[in-house]
């Protein structure tokens, strides 16, 4: 299986920078693991959208997968209360 390229939107990068330090390392490691397996156990496809969700404690990573160009786009990283607003 080919290794996927990870691209993070500027807004998602800012959200990652503002995460509490207790969760930051876990989120970064989960994002890095997406390069090996973009559809790991526990990920869910969002209904009505071409995005996937990955849980990391109370935080969610929303991302899109482009299989044709072997790329994962991280779109949003936020607390579960806020992540689905304004998608």
Helices and strands as residue ranges (DSSP letters): E 5-8, H 10-17, H 21-33, E 44-45, E 51-56, E 59-66, E 71-79
